[in-house]
């Protein structure tokens, strides 16, 4: 059963609740809204590209300044190799990151390797029932295991095609509120455009940033409970998720 977000708690308070804040922490891809400020906490920021590149990508959007990062963690590399040597993090915060990762299981294992025993990974994840992934099929355990076993480091053509052909423009349609069918919604991409992108990625190996995975709170909890039960992620405990406004929050603890 998913917990509902308490009305008196902000999303930042939910993200940091129960985290061991007395030691070094890490926030992945903080962009313009870090959860914890450097001047108050012993925290590092990382992203998959330099801050200047992120500023160029987000130039057309209205937001506060994108923060400087401490190190770059590129796809397909180990977090332990990217982070400052000798650091073991007490906690890691990743807000709206895991859905972009081609291999979420490998992502969590990389974080666990860089985190001390008793450390906690705190996640904020879009809820497919209230975002542009509304009509997409939810990611299941079989897909998670497949992507982990095959060590996928860039979004697959299946993930790209599913994302581009099934998401909708939510500035026009919110079917979770209005009940529109997929055929009645405005799309961001045509099937032909999606196929063209897939061909390009297959030929060039370019990393195309999409929502690789799609989750609901209960589905996420069930899927990763099974992954832990199978021993793929060992010495771990997943906490019951909180449901928020178009997103949910879940913590995974490294128990040893």
Buried (B, 14 or more C-beta within 10 A) or exposed (E): EBBEBEEEBEBBEBBBBEBEBEBBBBBBBBBEEBBBEBEEBEBBBBBBBEBEEBEEEEEEEEEEEBBEBBBBBEBEEEBBEBBEEEBBBBBBBBBBBBBBBBBBBBBBBBBBBBBBEEBBBBBBBBBBBBBBBBBBEBBBBEBBBBBBEEEBBBBBBBBBBBBBBBBBEBEEBBBBEEEBEEEEBEBBBEEEEBBEBBEBBEEEEEBBEBBBBBBBBBBBBBBBBBBBEEEBBEEBEBBEBBBBEEBBBBBBBBEE
